[in-house]
C-alpha cells in the first residue's frame, strides 16, 4: 500500500538541514546586498564609483 504525502513529523526532522538552509539563505542575502541597496550598479553605474585601475582589472 502507498502512503499519502504528508509533512515530516517533528521527531523525524533533521535540524541541521534546516540550519544549513538558513545559513545558505543568509549567504545569498549577503552576496546580493549591494544590488538591493544600490540598483544603479545593475545599469552600469559601477564605473562611476569604481574608476581606479585596480577596480577595472578586478571587474574584467
N, C-alpha and C positions, 0 to 999 in steps of 0.2 A: 504494500500500500504506500502511496506517496503522501508525504507531509505537505500541508499547505504552507506557503511562505509566511513567515511571521518574524517580528523583531527578535533579536538575540536577547536572551534573558540576562539580567544584571550579573548573575553569578558566572555566566559563561563569557562575559566580555573580557577582552584583553586591553587593560587600561593603558599599557604602554603604546598601543596603536593609536588610541585617542590623543595621548600626549604628543606623539610624533606628528600626527596630523595638525595639531595646534601649532607646534613648532614650525612645521612647513608653511602654514598659512602666514605666520608671523614673518618668516623669512621672505615670502613673496611680497608682503607689505613693505618690508624694509628695502627691498630691491627697487620697488616701484614708487617709493615715497617722493622721489624727485619729480616724477611725471605727475603725480597727484597734486603737488604743491606749485608746480611751475609749468603749465601747459604750453608755454611758448617754446619750450625745448622740442616739442613734437614737430613744430613747424619750422625748424631750422634756426631758432633763436640762440642756440648754443655758441655760435661763432662770435656773437657779441660779447658774451661773458668769458668764454674760454678762447682767448685770442693769443696766448703765448705759444711759442714754438713747441714746447713740451706738450701742450694741450692738443695741438694739431697732430703731432706724432702719435699720441695716445688714441685719438679718435680715428685715425686711419686704419 
